[in-house]
């Protein structure tokens, strides 16, 4: 009788130990899974410091920002290419920066403008040429854009306003110092450039 009671107590103790070990193992696995999930979610968050105060910023995929990046790239390219003061060195510098953002089609347009005397006319007449972006349409499916802008050429005696509509294709490339958006404009051409008013 005593031996039977002792055997039952040993079995009960063994059963209790086994259940406790299994319960602890399951609890540890669940805690590990929850901690891994929490760490993965936290890695998606980026904190930006403003002095000593951290602000939470959300990380976004490249595809989510592609349209904004493409619009910024196209606008910056046109800004460099068409905002020109009467200074040869500055014109060479800004147009040179624009050429990093496009393929040979932009270089061909630059040569055409040089041959027509556009840059010489700006310098000789002390004209200031600026561009104002009206809108940019991006076709994500075709990777193409159409740029609508207004060009203003201010000379001493008159101010000329012209419409400017250009189009081209967009290709993804590596981000560099000279091409911060990592996009290359290809097949760039002018669709319309006509006088609005004097």
Secondary structure as UniProt FT lines:
FT   HELIX           2..43
FT   STRAND          45..50
FT   TURN            51..52
FT   STRAND          53..58
FT   HELIX           63..65
FT   HELIX           66..82
FT   HELIX           88..99
FT   TURN            100..101
FT   HELIX           104..115
FT   TURN            116..117
FT   HELIX           118..124
FT   TURN            125..126
FT   STRAND          128..139
FT   TURN            140..143
FT   STRAND          144..154
FT   STRAND          159..172
FT   TURN            180..181
FT   STRAND          183..192
FT   STRAND          195..197
//
